[in-house]
Amino acid sequence: MKLLRIMTTGLILLGLSACSSTGPVLYPNTHFLSMGKKAAEADIEACKELAEAAGAREGKGNVGNVATSTAMGAGVGAASGAVGGAIYGSAGQGSLVGAASGAAAGLLRGIFLSARPAQPNQAYANFVSRCLQEKGYEVTGWQ
């Protein structure tokens, strides 16, 4: 029951973190100040759409990382549980306990790692940055 609660909380956090995306940070140069924040945001969206149309993809984000971490944790937990269980006489039960605890640890590890903002694909970021530079903006980075 406790594992179910942990996994449910993890999935909620995962869903919230998957909704966030990265974007360029613009330096407030004279062009930015003359255009205003609303127009700059519209230009950013236009450049993102242009990048997508050209075939550049923003990236997969952290969802894949959480799933991979959970699966790896389950595998490592099952293997170590089986070894421990074999030593003490119950490999099957040890692998089940190990897999469950490893999956929970992997899920939590993946969720905590996904709390960091995912960086976009380098080609996508370069495309959007160049598009904005040609419009007169100065991109200082991505976050």
Secondary structure, DSSP 8 states (H G I E B T S, - for coil): -HHHHHHHHHHHHHHHHHH----EEEE--HHHHHH-HHHHHHHHHHHHHHHHHTT-----TTHHHHHHHHHHHHHHHHHHHHHHHHHHT-HHHHHHHHHHHHHHHHHHHHHHHHTS-----HHHHHHHHHHHHHTT-EEEEE-
